[in-house]
Amino acid sequence: MIRSKINELLSLESSLDKALVKGWVRTRRDSKSFSFIELNDGSCLKNLQIIAADTIENYEQIKTLSTGSSISVIGRMLESPGKSQKWELHATSIDIIGLATEIYPLQKKRHTDEFLRTMAHLRPRTNKYGATFRIRSELSFAIHQFFREKGFRYVHTPIITGSDCEGAGELFHVTAFDLGDIPKNAGSIDFSMDFFGKEANLTVSGQLSAEMFALALGDVYTFGPTFRAENSNTRRHAAEFWMVEPEMAFCDLDENMNLAEDFIKSLTSHILNQCSEDMELFAQFVDKGLMSRLENTLSGEFIRISYEDAVAIINQSGHEFEYELSFGKALQAEHERFLTEKHFDKPVIVYNYPKEISPFYMRLNDNDRTVAGMDVLLPTIGEIIGGSQREERMDILISRMEELGLNKQDYWWYIDSRRFGSVPHSGFGLGFERMMMFLTGISNIRDVIPFPRTPKSIDF
């Protein structure tokens, strides 16, 4: 007999004489001649109520079922007289698959997020985290669907790389050396003896590699894990996180900003339409202002202002900030949230950043003072997307590398792409977990990643 999932059974239009369902016991209570079992199989937020009569052959064993136990149930789907559910399954047989032999650690209906982080292997069984990771799955699908419908090609870029795309130096190093016997030359590590013959790292971005494919296939994107060895314990940072990075040939900064806005609106609309039940949980229990904020994101165009104008707005606001801001300094999270939540009450795209705080690959503007970079800022999150028109002119690219002290030999292939038929092109990176935080109202990045990797945390 083929197993049915609970979300399918709860959507029935009429009763069903025979159904097979398997799942985990959430609760069980007994009456004189019945046991009522709440069963969940992860397919949806709701549980299926199982009615187990004392006429079932192994009824005494059924009465020992505890939270967390897994069972297989065959029975009839009938309309429920209760108000909280339309259907219930009247069991004709119940097989115990796996007993929870010890006291299940998630007995309470609500636990703190801090406590649940210590049990990342069990927290997906709770309502909140089950909903979180169903939405994460659907969001991944929506990303691929968005780009497929626009004719983009999906590219798998390297996880192990010899380049530092961002130039920040916060890299996890990859080596095959015996750490107790590392070869050295003149007191320094001799990377020529290592597996790749040079220093290797986990990637912080797939951008540079994706650019190579954009200059061949036109419009491409990469979507995968990235890594940053930043010893940060803020709610927005993790050592391992996922990035969505499109790159587009023959695309300028304005077209880049258009795509970024369209992308965020498309993802938001998709999740609201496809995950309504799970989203109701977050709107009710996590963030009361969630739905109005998401609807505000979908209504009207994003605000677009230059970095220089953003600095002026912030400094003339009369608002007290922890960090002072002047031209040439990076916007802090408090500045980003002021623009989106207080001044404009809308998503904001800030563009034309000073070259001093920008990576080497961003296109230098004619004023020799700013670059064609842009950030998309969202309420409660701040920066969700960072991108730019890329520098396609080889002489200026090399000049920028020299200014920033980069070893051009490490980027010989990147320079080559400008040597052989370069074109104007643009791209951006969207932080996947930050998008999850925006859509759910969850305030800590650790709670939208299945197994978060943060400083001193790698147990699961």
C-alpha positions in Angstrom: 0.0 0.0 0.0 1.4 3.4 -0.9 1.9 5.9 1.9 0.0 9.2 1.9 1.4 12.3 3.3 -0.5 14.2 6.0 -0.8 17.4 3.9 -2.5 15.3 1.2 -4.9 13.7 3.6 -5.9 16.9 5.2 -6.7 18.3 1.8 -9.2 15.6 0.9 -12.6 16.5 -0.6 -14.3 13.4 0.6 -13.7 10.5 3.1 -11.4 7.7 2.3 -11.9 4.0 3.2 -8.3 3.1 3.5 -5.2 5.2 4.0 -1.6 4.5 5.1 0.3 7.2 6.9 3.6 7.3 8.8 5.0 9.9 11.1 6.1 10.9 14.6 3.9 11.1 17.6 3.6 14.7 18.9 1.2 13.9 21.7 -1.0 11.1 22.9 -3.9 11.1 25.4 -6.1 8.3 26.5 -9.8 8.0 27.3 -11.7 4.9 28.5 -11.7 3.1 25.3 -9.7 5.2 22.9 -6.3 6.8 22.4 -6.0 10.1 20.6 -2.6 10.5 18.8 -1.4 13.7 17.2 0.8 12.6 14.3 3.1 14.8 12.2 5.2 13.7 9.2 6.9 17.0 8.3 4.8 17.6 5.2 2.9 20.5 6.7 2.4 22.4 9.9 -0.8 20.7 11.0 -0.9 17.3 12.8 -3.3 14.5 11.8 -5.4 13.2 14.7 -5.4 9.4 14.9 -8.3 7.6 16.7 -7.0 4.3 18.1 -9.8 2.1 19.7 -9.0 -0.5 22.4 -10.1 -3.2 19.9 -6.8 -2.8 18.0 -4.7 -5.9 18.7 -1.7 -4.2 20.2 -3.6 -1.5 22.0 -1.8 -1.9 25.3 1.5 -1.3 23.5 0.0 1.8 21.7 -0.8 3.2 25.1 3.0 3.3 25.8 3.7 5.5 22.9 5.6 8.7 23.9 6.4 11.9 22.1 9.0 11.4 19.4 8.0 7.7 18.7 7.5 6.8 15.0 4.5 4.7 13.9 2.8 3.4 10.8 -1.0 3.7 10.7 -3.7 2.2 8.4 -7.2 3.4 8.8 -10.3 5.2 7.4 -10.2 9.0 6.8 -13.5 10.4 8.2 -14.9 13.8 9.0 -14.0 14.9 12.5 -16.7 16.1 14.9 -14.1 18.4 16.5 -13.8 22.1 15.5 -10.0 22.2 15.2 -9.7 19.8 12.3 -11.8 18.7 9.3 -10.5 15.1 9.1 -9.3 12.4 11.4 -7.9 8.9 10.8 -9.7 6.0 12.5 -7.0 3.4 12.8 -7.5 -0.3 12.0 -3.9 -1.1 12.7 -0.9 0.6 14.1 2.7 -0.6 13.8 5.4 0.9 16.0 8.5 1.7 13.9 10.7 3.3 16.5 10.0 4.0 20.2 11.4 7.1 21.9 13.0 5.0 24.6 14.0 8.0 26.8 12.2 11.2 27.8 11.9 13.3 24.7 13.8 16.6 25.4 11.3 18.8 23.6 8.2 18.1 25.6 7.2 21.7 26.3 5.2 23.4 23.6 7.6 26.4 23.5 11.3 26.5 24.0 13.7 29.5 23.6 15.7 29.7 20.4 18.9 29.6 22.5 17.9 26.3 24.0 16.9 24.9 20.6 20.3 25.8 19.1 21.8 23.3 21.5 19.6 20.6 19.8 19.9 21.5 16.1 19.4 17.8 15.4 15.9 17.8 16.9 14.6 21.4 16.4 13.3 20.7 12.9 10.6 18.6 14.7 9.1 21.8 16.4 6.4 23.8 14.6 8.6 26.9 14.2 11.6 25.2 12.8 9.6 22.7 10.7 8.0 25.8 9.1 11.3 27.5 8.7 12.9 24.8 6.8 9.9 24.1 4.6 10.1 27.8 3.6 13.9 27.5 3.1 13.2 24.6 0.6 10.5 26.5 -1.2 12.7 29.6 -1.4 15.5 27.6 -3.0 13.1 26.4 -5.6 11.8 30.0 -6.2 15.3 31.2 -6.9 16.0 28.6 -9.6 12.5 29.2 -11.1 13.1 33.0 -11.3 16.4 32.7 -13.2 15.2 29.8 -15.4 12.2 31.9 -16.5 14.6 34.8 -17.4 16.9 32.6 -19.4 19.8 32.4 -17.0 22.1 29.4 -16.9 23.0 27.8 -13.6 26.8 27.5 -13.0 28.6 25.5 -10.3 31.5 27.7 -9.2 34.5 26.3 -7.1 34.3 26.0 -3.3 38.1 25.7 -3.1 39.8 28.7 -4.6 43.2 30.4 -4.7 41.6 33.9 -4.9 40.1 36.2 -2.3 37.2 37.9 -4.1 36.5 40.4 -1.4 40.1 41.1 -0.4 39.2 41.1 3.3 41.5 38.2 4.2 39.0 36.5 6.4 39.5 33.1 4.8 39.4 29.5 5.9 42.5 27.8 4.6 42.5 24.4 2.9 45.5 22.1 3.1 46.6 18.5 2.9 49.6 19.1 5.1 50.1 17.1 8.2 49.6 19.9 10.7 52.2 18.4 13.0 54.9 18.5 10.2 54.3 21.5 8.0 57.1 22.0 5.4 58.8 25.5 5.6 61.1 27.4 3.4 63.1 30.3 5.0 60.8 30.2 8.0 57.6 30.5 6.0 55.1 27.8 5.0 56.2 26.2 1.7 52.8 26.0 -0.1 54.5 24.7 -3.2 54.6 21.4 -1.3 50.9 21.4 -0.6 48.2 19.6 -2.6 47.5 22.5 -5.0 51.1 23.8 -5.1 49.9 27.1 -3.7 47.8 28.5 -0.9 44.1 27.5 -1.1 41.0 28.7 0.7 37.3 28.1 1.0 35.5 30.6 -1.2 33.9 33.8 0.0 32.1 34.3 -3.3 31.5 32.6 -6.6 31.4 36.0 -8.4 34.8 36.0 -10.2 34.2 32.5 -11.6 30.6 33.3 -12.6 31.9 36.4 -14.5 33.9 34.1 -16.7 30.7 32.2 -17.7 28.7 35.4 -18.1 31.3 36.5 -20.7 30.5 33.2 -22.6 26.9 32.3 -21.9 25.4 35.8 -21.4 23.3 35.5 -18.2 24.3 33.1 -15.5 24.0 32.6 -11.8 25.6 30.5 -9.1 23.9 29.4 -5.8 26.0 27.7 -3.2 27.8 27.8 0.2 30.4 30.5 0.9 32.7 30.8 3.9 34.1 33.6 6.0 36.5 33.2 8.9 35.2 36.4 10.6 35.2 36.0 14.4 31.8 37.7 14.7 28.9 36.7 17.0 26.3 39.1 15.7 22.8 38.0 14.7 23.6 38.6 11.0 26.8 36.7 10.6 27.8 33.0 10.2 31.0 31.3 9.1 29.1 29.2 6.5 26.3 30.8 4.5 24.7 30.5 1.1 24.9 33.1 -1.6 22.9 33.7 -4.8 25.1 35.4 -7.4 23.8 36.3 -10.9 26.2 37.8 -13.5 24.9 39.4 -16.7 26.8 40.4 -19.8 25.9 43.6 -21.6 24.3 44.9 -18.4 24.9 48.3 -16.7 24.3 49.4 -13.1 20.7 50.5 -13.8 19.8 47.1 -15.3 21.5 45.5 -12.4 19.4 47.4 -9.8 16.3 46.6 -11.8 17.0 42.9 -11.7 17.8 43.0 -7.9 14.5 44.7 -7.1 12.5 42.3 -9.4 14.3 39.4 -7.7 13.4 40.3 -4.2 9.8 41.1 -5.1 9.4 37.8 -7.0 10.8 35.7 -4.0 8.6 37.5 -1.5 5.5 37.0 -3.6 6.3 33.4 -4.2 6.6 32.6 -0.5 3.5 34.4 0.4 1.5 32.5 -2.2 3.1 29.0 -1.7 3.7 28.9 2.0 0.7 30.7 3.4 0.1 28.2 6.3 3.7 28.3 7.5 3.8 32.1 7.1 0.8 32.5 9.3 2.8 30.9 12.1 5.5 33.6 11.8 3.0 36.4 11.5 1.2 35.2 14.7 4.0 34.1 16.9 7.3 35.6 15.7 6.7 39.1 14.2 3.3 40.8 14.3 4.4 43.3 11.7 5.7 40.7 9.2 2.8 40.7 6.7 2.4 44.5 6.5 6.2 44.8 5.9 6.2 42.2 3.2 3.2 43.7 1.5 4.9 47.1 1.7 7.9 45.6 -0.1 5.7 44.5 -3.0 3.8 47.8 -3.3 5.6 50.4 -5.4 9.2 50.8 -6.4 12.2 50.7 -4.2 13.8 54.0 -3.3 17.1 54.7 -5.1 19.6 57.2 -3.8 23.3 57.8 -4.2 25.7 57.0 -1.3 26.4 60.7 -1.0 22.8 61.6 -0.6 22.4 58.8 1.9 25.2 60.2 4.0 23.6 63.7 3.9 20.1 62.3 4.9 21.6 60.5 7.8 23.7 63.4 9.0 20.9 65.9 8.7 18.3 63.6 10.4 18.9 64.8 13.9 18.8 61.1 14.9 21.5 59.9 17.3 23.7 57.1 16.0 26.4 55.0 17.6 28.7 55.4 14.6 29.5 58.7 13.0 29.2 58.8 9.2 31.1 60.8 6.7 32.0 60.4 3.0 34.3 57.5 2.6 33.0 55.5 5.6 30.8 52.3 5.2 27.2 52.5 6.2 26.6 50.6 9.4 23.5 48.4 10.2 22.0 51.3 12.2 22.3 53.6 9.2 20.7 51.1 6.8 17.8 50.4 9.1 17.2 54.2 9.7 16.9 54.7 5.9 14.5 51.7 5.4 12.5 51.8 8.6 12.3 55.5 9.6 13.2 57.9 6.8 11.6 56.1 3.8 9.7 53.2 5.3 10.5 51.3 2.1 13.3 49.1 0.7 16.2 51.3 -0.4 18.9 50.9 -3.1 22.1 52.9 -2.4 24.5 53.3 -5.3 27.8 55.0 -6.3 30.0 54.2 -3.3 33.4 55.7 -2.7 36.2 53.8 -4.3 38.2 53.7 -1.1 35.7 51.3 0.5 34.9 49.3 -2.6 36.5 46.1 -4.0 38.9 46.2 -7.0 36.3 44.8 -9.5 33.7 47.5 -9.3 33.7 49.9 -12.3 35.3 53.2 -11.6 33.0 56.2 -12.3 34.1 59.1 -14.5 34.6 61.3 -11.4 37.4 59.0 -10.3 35.9 59.2 -6.8 33.1 56.6 -6.8 32.4 53.3 -8.3 29.2 51.8 -9.9 28.4 49.7 -6.9 25.0 49.3 -5.2 23.5 47.8 -2.1 19.8 46.8 -1.6 18.7 47.5 2.0 15.6 46.0 3.6 13.7 46.9 6.8 14.8 44.9 9.8 17.7 43.4 7.8 19.8 46.2 6.3 21.9 45.0 3.4 20.5 42.0 1.6 22.2 42.5 -1.7 25.6 43.9 -2.7 26.5 44.3 -6.3 28.0 46.4 -9.0 28.8 47.0 -12.6 32.1 45.2 -13.1 35.2 47.0 -14.3 35.6 45.8 -17.9 38.5 48.1 -18.9 41.7 46.2 -18.4 44.0 49.1 -17.8 41.8 50.6 -15.1 41.3 47.1 -13.5 45.0 46.6 -13.3 45.4 50.1 -11.9 42.8 49.3 -9.2 44.6 46.1 -8.3 47.9 47.9 -7.9 46.2 50.6 -5.7 44.9 47.9 -3.4 48.2 45.9 -3.3 46.8 42.8 -4.9 49.1 40.3 -6.6 48.1 40.4 -10.3 49.6 37.0 -10.9 46.9 35.5 -8.6 44.2 37.0 -10.9 45.9 36.4 -14.3 42.9 34.6 -15.6 40.5 37.3 -14.5 42.7 39.9 -16.3 42.6 37.7 -19.4 38.9 38.0 -19.6 39.3 41.7 -20.1 42.0 41.0 -22.7 39.9 38.9 -25.0 36.6 40.6 -25.9 35.5 42.3 -22.7 32.1 43.8 -22.5 30.2 45.9 -19.9 28.7 43.4 -17.4 27.2 43.5 -13.9 26.1 41.2 -11.1 25.2 41.0 -7.4 25.1 38.7 -4.5 22.1 38.0 -2.3 22.5 36.6 1.2 20.2 33.6 1.2 19.9 33.4 5.0 19.2 37.1 5.3 16.4 36.7 2.8 15.1 33.9 5.0 15.3 36.3 8.0 13.4 39.0 6.1 10.6 36.6 5.0 10.1 34.9 8.4 10.8 37.7 10.8 13.4 35.5 12.5 16.0 37.8 14.0 19.1 35.5 14.2 20.9 33.9 11.3 21.6 30.9 13.4 17.9 30.0 13.3 17.4 29.9 9.5 20.4 27.6 8.8 19.9 23.9 9.5 23.2 23.5 11.3 24.8 26.9 12.0 28.6 27.3 11.8 29.7 30.1 14.1 32.8 30.7 16.3 33.3 27.8 18.6 30.2 26.0 17.3 30.5 22.9 15.0 29.0 20.2 17.1 26.3 19.0 14.7 
